[in-house]
């Protein structure tokens, strides 16, 4: 079992699709190997960026089996297993726990039901008690409709089978969690723009979308921080922040898939209800990323490095 303690740059990897809508495992292999080679030291598979709500039960199991083989024990892997049905989450988490190469289960705050804090504690406790794999809680109120309070995260951090949280909320809330959590509990921001600050505040790392296309720059930024080169790390974060924001200017993961396709990774389009970017949207994304006109629409060779 991999520890998450030193996995400071984890990629919430996309699910590539072929033209017929099936999963493109050749593309997934190429992209995964590229990201590991360029400094990503962990993955979330089957998360929000992986379009997990549009994957069937069997597709997710097949995706996770393939991904375990692709990664082959090189870095930790967290696989999405959560839903708004506690019993179903337990059952699916234990199916995934049997897959070689999957180290942790990502369990989201139940969407749509809008449980209160007491319900969230009961949900995560029930799943953690029954799960045969450690959990990473996923607190993303913008998508679920309910925010897990900082005190609730801290309370659940004491559970021996809850290893971490992916926290998509404010920096003051993240600070509180870092300060009060159980000693062996890991904290990750799910907000790319918080990466540098979150780690400086004591978080373990970031679970990133931008690392798909800016892995080199993010790796350099975090290495600079660890080495005490704070000014250099800050300069890189400032360069990255507007580009990170641009990758969410249209429904995710359509922007990052447009960039990846232009980079030659053949990740394909998105599944409905998310649409691939049209030419007008690609032009707007090019401008926001400071790319030459036509880079995404004509798939010209991309230079995503600093100028």
Secondary structure, DSSP 8 states (H G I E B T S, - for coil): ---STT--EEEE----B-TTSSB-HHHHHHHHHHHHHTT--EEEESSTTTTGGGS-HHHHHHHHHHHHHHHTTSSEEEEE---S-HHHHHHHHHHHHTSTT--EEEEE--TTT---HHHHHHHHHHHHHH-SSEEEEEE-HHHHS----HHHHHHHHTSTTEEEEEE-S-HHHHHHHHHHS-TT-EEEE--GGGHHHHHHTT--EEEESTHHHHHHHHHHHHHHHHTT-HHHHHHHHHHHHHHHHHTTSSSTTHHHHHHHHHHT-------TTS----HHHHHHHHHHTT--TTTTTTT-----S--
